[in-house]
Amino acid sequence: VQLQASGGGLVQPGGSLRLSCKASGINFSIYAIDWYRQTPGEQRELVARVTSGGRTDYTDSAKGRFTLSRDNARRSAYLQMNSLKPEDTAVYYCHTYARSSNFWGQGTQVTVSS
């Protein structure tokens, strides 16, 4: 099982980024996909989740700004992040729990700075 995360970068406050997570080695459509983020010295924080049925949940700081979607045909999930703030700066990881195991993407850095 592999999760390939991409789409991070440097953006100014108020800007947007779209993160992608492409899965291989699993029946993608039957598993929830999560995005976490982590800053140095802190624990990973769950940012958003999309269930196999397409229902989404967001941490309070992401509500109204982030949108998580999935495309089962492409085995991919997308985190659209708008109105980015400096406090969104972190390494973002996609994650799934499949076959009784946790699987993580490699992380993609998001930096929000002027």
TIGUMAR-900277 format. One record per atom (N, C-alpha, C): x, y, z; residue number from 0; residue in three letters. Coordinates in nm, 2 decimals. Example, Ala and Ser with C-alpha at 12.3 -4.5 7.8 and 13.67 -1.06 7.14 Angstrom:
TIGUMAR-900277
((1.32 -0.57 0.78) 0 "ALA");
((1.23 -0.45 0.78) 0 "ALA");
((1.32 -0.33 0.78) 0 "ALA");
((1.28 -0.22 0.71) 1 "SER");
((1.37 -0.11 0.71) 1 "SER");
((1.29 0.00 0.79) 1 "SER");
end
This chain:
TIGUMAR-900277
((0.08 -0.12 0.00) 0 "VAL");
((0.00 0.00 0.00) 0 "VAL");
((0.09 0.12 0.00) 0 "VAL");
((0.06 0.22 -0.09) 1 "GLN");
((0.13 0.34 -0.09) 1 "GLN");
((0.04 0.46 -0.11) 1 "GLN");
((0.07 0.57 -0.03) 2 "LEU");
((0.00 0.69 -0.05) 2 "LEU");
((0.10 0.80 -0.09) 2 "LEU");
((0.07 0.86 -0.20) 3 "GLN");
((0.16 0.96 -0.26) 3 "GLN");
((0.10 1.10 -0.24) 3 "GLN");
((0.15 1.18 -0.16) 4 "ALA");
((0.10 1.31 -0.13) 4 "ALA");
((0.18 1.42 -0.22) 4 "ALA");
((0.11 1.52 -0.26) 5 "SER");
((0.17 1.62 -0.34) 5 "SER");
((0.09 1.75 -0.33) 5 "SER");
((0.15 1.86 -0.38) 6 "GLY");
((0.08 1.98 -0.39) 6 "GLY");
((0.12 2.09 -0.29) 6 "GLY");
((0.20 2.06 -0.20) 7 "GLY");
((0.24 2.17 -0.11) 7 "GLY");
((0.33 2.27 -0.17) 7 "GLY");
((0.36 2.38 -0.09) 8 "GLY");
((0.44 2.48 -0.15) 8 "GLY");
((0.43 2.61 -0.06) 8 "GLY");
((0.49 2.72 -0.11) 9 "LEU");
((0.49 2.84 -0.04) 9 "LEU");
((0.38 2.93 -0.10) 9 "LEU");
((0.30 2.99 -0.01) 10 "VAL");
((0.18 3.07 -0.06) 10 "VAL");
((0.17 3.19 0.04) 10 "VAL");
((0.12 3.30 -0.01) 11 "GLN");
((0.10 3.41 0.07) 11 "GLN");
((-0.03 3.40 0.15) 11 "GLN");
((-0.04 3.47 0.27) 12 "PRO");
((-0.16 3.46 0.34) 12 "PRO");
((-0.28 3.50 0.25) 12 "PRO");
((-0.39 3.43 0.27) 13 "GLY");
((-0.51 3.45 0.18) 13 "GLY");
((-0.51 3.37 0.06) 13 "GLY");
((-0.40 3.30 0.03) 14 "GLY");
((-0.39 3.23 -0.10) 14 "GLY");
((-0.45 3.09 -0.08) 14 "GLY");
((-0.43 3.01 -0.19) 15 "SER");
((-0.49 2.88 -0.20) 15 "SER");
((-0.39 2.77 -0.24) 15 "SER");
((-0.41 2.65 -0.20) 16 "LEU");
((-0.33 2.54 -0.24) 16 "LEU");
((-0.42 2.42 -0.25) 16 "LEU");
((-0.39 2.32 -0.34) 17 "ARG");
((-0.47 2.20 -0.35) 17 "ARG");
((-0.37 2.08 -0.33) 17 "ARG");
((-0.39 2.01 -0.22) 18 "LEU");
((-0.31 1.89 -0.20) 18 "LEU");
((-0.38 1.77 -0.26) 18 "LEU");
((-0.29 1.68 -0.31) 19 "SER");
((-0.34 1.55 -0.37) 19 "SER");
((-0.28 1.43 -0.30) 19 "SER");
((-0.36 1.33 -0.29) 20 "CYS");
((-0.32 1.20 -0.23) 20 "CYS");
((-0.36 1.09 -0.32) 20 "CYS");
((-0.27 1.02 -0.38) 21 "LYS");
((-0.30 0.91 -0.47) 21 "LYS");
((-0.26 0.78 -0.40) 21 "LYS");
((-0.35 0.69 -0.40) 22 "ALA");
((-0.33 0.56 -0.34) 22 "ALA");
((-0.31 0.45 -0.44) 22 "ALA");
((-0.23 0.35 -0.40) 23 "SER");
((-0.21 0.23 -0.48) 23 "SER");
((-0.20 0.11 -0.38) 23 "SER");
((-0.24 0.00 -0.43) 24 "GLY");
((-0.23 -0.12 -0.35) 24 "GLY");
((-0.35 -0.15 -0.26) 24 "GLY");
((-0.45 -0.07 -0.27) 25 "ILE");
((-0.57 -0.09 -0.19) 25 "ILE");
((-0.69 -0.07 -0.27) 25 "ILE");
((-0.81 -0.13 -0.23) 26 "ASN");
((-0.93 -0.10 -0.29) 26 "ASN");
((-0.98 0.04 -0.24) 26 "ASN");
((-0.93 0.14 -0.30) 27 "PHE");
((-0.94 0.28 -0.25) 27 "PHE");
((-1.08 0.32 -0.21) 27 "PHE");
((-1.18 0.28 -0.28) 28 "SER");
((-1.31 0.33 -0.27) 28 "SER");
((-1.38 0.29 -0.13) 28 "SER");
((-1.33 0.19 -0.07) 29 "ILE");
((-1.40 0.14 0.05) 29 "ILE");
((-1.33 0.19 0.18) 29 "ILE");
((-1.23 0.28 0.17) 30 "TYR");
((-1.16 0.33 0.29) 30 "TYR");
((-1.18 0.48 0.30) 30 "TYR");
((-1.19 0.53 0.43) 31 "ALA");
((-1.18 0.67 0.46) 31 "ALA");
((-1.04 0.72 0.43) 31 "ALA");
((-1.03 0.84 0.39) 32 "ILE");
((-0.90 0.91 0.37) 32 "ILE");
((-0.90 1.03 0.46) 32 "ILE");
((-0.78 1.05 0.53) 33 "ASP");
((-0.77 1.16 0.62) 33 "ASP");
((-0.65 1.25 0.57) 33 "ASP");
((-0.65 1.37 0.61) 34 "TRP");
((-0.54 1.46 0.60) 34 "TRP");
((-0.50 1.51 0.75) 34 "TRP");
((-0.38 1.49 0.78) 35 "TYR");
((-0.32 1.54 0.91) 35 "TYR");
((-0.22 1.64 0.88) 35 "TYR");
((-0.18 1.72 0.98) 36 "ARG");
((-0.07 1.81 0.97) 36 "ARG");
((0.01 1.81 1.10) 36 "ARG");
((0.13 1.85 1.08) 37 "GLN");
((0.22 1.85 1.20) 37 "GLN");
((0.32 1.96 1.18) 37 "GLN");
((0.34 2.03 1.30) 38 "THR");
((0.45 2.13 1.31) 38 "THR");
((0.55 2.08 1.40) 38 "THR");
((0.68 2.13 1.39) 39 "PRO");
((0.79 2.08 1.48) 39 "PRO");
((0.75 2.09 1.63) 39 "PRO");
((0.77 1.97 1.69) 40 "GLY");
((0.75 1.96 1.84) 40 "GLY");
((0.61 1.94 1.88) 40 "GLY");
((0.52 1.93 1.78) 41 "GLU");
((0.38 1.90 1.81) 41 "GLU");
((0.33 1.77 1.75) 41 "GLU");
((0.22 1.72 1.81) 42 "GLN");
((0.16 1.60 1.76) 42 "GLN");
((0.09 1.62 1.63) 42 "GLN");
((0.07 1.52 1.55) 43 "ARG");
((-0.01 1.53 1.42) 43 "ARG");
((-0.15 1.56 1.46) 43 "ARG");
((-0.21 1.65 1.38) 44 "GLU");
((-0.34 1.70 1.41) 44 "GLU");
((-0.43 1.66 1.29) 44 "GLU");
((-0.54 1.60 1.32) 45 "LEU");
((-0.64 1.56 1.21) 45 "LEU");
((-0.70 1.69 1.16) 45 "LEU");
((-0.69 1.71 1.03) 46 "VAL");
((-0.75 1.83 0.97) 46 "VAL");
((-0.88 1.80 0.90) 46 "VAL");
((-0.89 1.69 0.83) 47 "ALA");
((-1.01 1.66 0.75) 47 "ALA");
((-1.02 1.51 0.72) 47 "ALA");
((-1.14 1.46 0.71) 48 "ARG");
((-1.16 1.32 0.68) 48 "ARG");
((-1.28 1.31 0.58) 48 "ARG");
((-1.26 1.22 0.48) 49 "VAL");
((-1.37 1.19 0.39) 49 "VAL");
((-1.39 1.04 0.40) 49 "VAL");
((-1.52 1.00 0.43) 50 "THR");
((-1.55 0.86 0.44) 50 "THR");
((-1.56 0.79 0.31) 50 "THR");
((-1.58 0.66 0.31) 51 "SER");
((-1.59 0.59 0.18) 51 "SER");
((-1.72 0.63 0.11) 51 "SER");
((-1.82 0.68 0.19) 52 "GLY");
((-1.94 0.73 0.13) 52 "GLY");
((-1.94 0.87 0.09) 52 "GLY");
((-1.83 0.94 0.11) 53 "GLY");
((-1.81 1.08 0.07) 53 "GLY");
((-1.85 1.18 0.17) 53 "GLY");
((-1.88 1.14 0.30) 54 "ARG");
((-1.91 1.23 0.40) 54 "ARG");
((-1.78 1.29 0.45) 54 "ARG");
((-1.78 1.42 0.48) 55 "THR");
((-1.66 1.49 0.52) 55 "THR");
((-1.67 1.55 0.66) 55 "THR");
((-1.56 1.55 0.73) 56 "ASP");
((-1.56 1.62 0.86) 56 "ASP");
((-1.43 1.70 0.87) 56 "ASP");
((-1.43 1.81 0.94) 57 "TYR");
((-1.32 1.90 0.94) 57 "TYR");
((-1.29 1.95 1.09) 57 "TYR");
((-1.16 1.97 1.12) 58 "THR");
((-1.13 2.04 1.24) 58 "THR");
((-1.19 2.18 1.24) 58 "THR");
((-1.22 2.24 1.35) 59 "ASP");
((-1.28 2.37 1.36) 59 "ASP");
((-1.20 2.47 1.28) 59 "ASP");
((-1.07 2.47 1.28) 60 "SER");
((-0.99 2.57 1.22) 60 "SER");
((-1.00 2.56 1.06) 60 "SER");
((-1.04 2.45 1.01) 61 "ALA");
((-1.05 2.42 0.87) 61 "ALA");
((-1.19 2.45 0.81) 61 "ALA");
((-1.29 2.44 0.90) 62 "LYS");
((-1.42 2.46 0.85) 62 "LYS");
((-1.44 2.59 0.77) 62 "LYS");
((-1.51 2.58 0.66) 63 "GLY");
((-1.53 2.70 0.58) 63 "GLY");
((-1.42 2.74 0.49) 63 "GLY");
((-1.30 2.69 0.51) 64 "ARG");
((-1.18 2.72 0.43) 64 "ARG");
((-1.13 2.60 0.35) 64 "ARG");
((-1.14 2.49 0.40) 65 "PHE");
((-1.08 2.37 0.34) 65 "PHE");
((-1.20 2.28 0.29) 65 "PHE");
((-1.17 2.21 0.18) 66 "THR");
((-1.27 2.12 0.12) 66 "THR");
((-1.20 1.99 0.08) 66 "THR");
((-1.24 1.88 0.14) 67 "LEU");
((-1.18 1.75 0.10) 67 "LEU");
((-1.28 1.68 0.01) 67 "LEU");
((-1.22 1.62 -0.10) 68 "SER");
((-1.30 1.55 -0.19) 68 "SER");
((-1.23 1.42 -0.23) 68 "SER");
((-1.30 1.33 -0.29) 69 "ARG");
((-1.23 1.21 -0.34) 69 "ARG");
((-1.28 1.17 -0.48) 69 "ARG");
((-1.19 1.11 -0.56) 70 "ASP");
((-1.22 1.06 -0.69) 70 "ASP");
((-1.18 0.91 -0.69) 70 "ASP");
((-1.28 0.83 -0.67) 71 "ASN");
((-1.25 0.68 -0.66) 71 "ASN");
((-1.19 0.63 -0.79) 71 "ASN");
((-1.24 0.68 -0.90) 72 "ALA");
((-1.18 0.63 -1.03) 72 "ALA");
((-1.04 0.65 -1.04) 72 "ALA");
((-0.99 0.77 -0.98) 73 "ARG");
((-0.85 0.80 -0.99) 73 "ARG");
((-0.77 0.76 -0.86) 73 "ARG");
((-0.85 0.69 -0.77) 74 "ARG");
((-0.79 0.65 -0.64) 74 "ARG");
((-0.72 0.77 -0.57) 74 "ARG");
((-0.78 0.88 -0.57) 75 "SER");
((-0.72 1.00 -0.52) 75 "SER");
((-0.81 1.08 -0.44) 75 "SER");
((-0.75 1.16 -0.34) 76 "ALA");
((-0.83 1.25 -0.26) 76 "ALA");
((-0.76 1.39 -0.27) 76 "ALA");
((-0.84 1.49 -0.26) 77 "TYR");
((-0.79 1.63 -0.28) 77 "TYR");
((-0.83 1.72 -0.17) 77 "TYR");
((-0.74 1.79 -0.11) 78 "LEU");
((-0.77 1.89 -0.01) 78 "LEU");
((-0.75 2.03 -0.06) 78 "LEU");
((-0.86 2.09 -0.09) 79 "GLN");
((-0.85 2.23 -0.14) 79 "GLN");
((-0.85 2.32 -0.02) 79 "GLN");
((-0.74 2.40 -0.01) 80 "MET");
((-0.73 2.49 0.10) 80 "MET");
((-0.73 2.64 0.05) 80 "MET");
((-0.83 2.71 0.10) 81 "ASN");
((-0.84 2.85 0.06) 81 "ASN");
((-0.82 2.94 0.19) 81 "ASN");
((-0.81 3.07 0.16) 82 "SER");
((-0.79 3.16 0.27) 82 "SER");
((-0.69 3.12 0.37) 82 "SER");
((-0.57 3.08 0.32) 83 "LEU");
((-0.47 3.02 0.40) 83 "LEU");
((-0.41 3.13 0.50) 83 "LEU");
((-0.38 3.08 0.62) 84 "LYS");
((-0.32 3.16 0.72) 84 "LYS");
((-0.18 3.11 0.76) 84 "LYS");
((-0.10 3.20 0.82) 85 "PRO");
((0.03 3.15 0.86) 85 "PRO");
((0.02 3.03 0.96) 85 "PRO");
((-0.08 3.03 1.04) 86 "GLU");
((-0.09 2.91 1.13) 86 "GLU");
((-0.13 2.78 1.06) 86 "GLU");
((-0.15 2.79 0.93) 87 "ASP");
((-0.17 2.66 0.85) 87 "ASP");
((-0.04 2.60 0.81) 87 "ASP");
((0.07 2.67 0.83) 88 "THR");
((0.20 2.62 0.80) 88 "THR");
((0.23 2.49 0.87) 88 "THR");
((0.26 2.39 0.80) 89 "ALA");
((0.29 2.26 0.86) 89 "ALA");
((0.33 2.16 0.75) 89 "ALA");
((0.37 2.04 0.79) 90 "VAL");
((0.38 1.93 0.69) 90 "VAL");
((0.24 1.86 0.70) 90 "VAL");
((0.19 1.83 0.58) 91 "TYR");
((0.06 1.77 0.57) 91 "TYR");
((0.08 1.63 0.52) 91 "TYR");
((0.01 1.54 0.59) 92 "TYR");
((0.02 1.39 0.56) 92 "TYR");
((-0.12 1.34 0.52) 92 "TYR");
((-0.13 1.26 0.42) 93 "CYS");
((-0.26 1.18 0.40) 93 "CYS");
((-0.24 1.05 0.47) 93 "CYS");
((-0.35 0.99 0.50) 94 "HIS");
((-0.36 0.87 0.59) 94 "HIS");
((-0.48 0.79 0.56) 94 "HIS");
((-0.46 0.66 0.57) 95 "THR");
((-0.58 0.57 0.57) 95 "THR");
((-0.55 0.45 0.66) 95 "THR");
((-0.66 0.40 0.71) 96 "TYR");
((-0.65 0.28 0.80) 96 "TYR");
((-0.72 0.17 0.72) 96 "TYR");
((-0.63 0.07 0.67) 97 "ALA");
((-0.68 -0.03 0.59) 97 "ALA");
((-0.61 -0.16 0.63) 97 "ALA");
((-0.69 -0.27 0.62) 98 "ARG");
((-0.64 -0.40 0.65) 98 "ARG");
((-0.58 -0.40 0.79) 98 "ARG");
((-0.64 -0.33 0.89) 99 "SER");
((-0.60 -0.33 1.03) 99 "SER");
((-0.46 -0.26 1.05) 99 "SER");
((-0.42 -0.18 0.95) 100 "SER");
((-0.30 -0.10 0.96) 100 "SER");
((-0.31 0.04 0.92) 100 "SER");
((-0.23 0.13 0.98) 101 "ASN");
((-0.22 0.27 0.94) 101 "ASN");
((-0.12 0.28 0.82) 101 "ASN");
((-0.16 0.36 0.72) 102 "PHE");
((-0.07 0.39 0.61) 102 "PHE");
((-0.07 0.54 0.60) 102 "PHE");
((0.06 0.59 0.58) 103 "TRP");
((0.08 0.74 0.57) 103 "TRP");
((0.15 0.77 0.44) 103 "TRP");
((0.11 0.88 0.38) 104 "GLY");
((0.19 0.94 0.27) 104 "GLY");
((0.32 1.00 0.33) 104 "GLY");
((0.40 1.05 0.24) 105 "GLN");
((0.53 1.09 0.28) 105 "GLN");
((0.53 1.24 0.33) 105 "GLN");
((0.42 1.31 0.33) 106 "GLY");
((0.42 1.44 0.38) 106 "GLY");
((0.45 1.54 0.27) 106 "GLY");
((0.38 1.65 0.27) 107 "THR");
((0.41 1.76 0.18) 107 "THR");
((0.41 1.89 0.26) 107 "THR");
((0.51 1.98 0.24) 108 "GLN");
((0.52 2.10 0.32) 108 "GLN");
((0.43 2.21 0.27) 108 "GLN");
((0.36 2.27 0.36) 109 "VAL");
((0.28 2.39 0.32) 109 "VAL");
((0.33 2.50 0.41) 109 "VAL");
((0.37 2.61 0.34) 110 "THR");
((0.43 2.73 0.41) 110 "THR");
((0.34 2.85 0.37) 110 "THR");
((0.28 2.91 0.47) 111 "VAL");
((0.20 3.03 0.44) 111 "VAL");
((0.28 3.15 0.50) 111 "VAL");
((0.33 3.24 0.41) 112 "SER");
((0.41 3.35 0.46) 112 "SER");
((0.42 3.45 0.35) 112 "SER");
((0.43 3.58 0.40) 113 "SER");
((0.44 3.69 0.31) 113 "SER");
((0.59 3.72 0.29) 113 "SER");
end
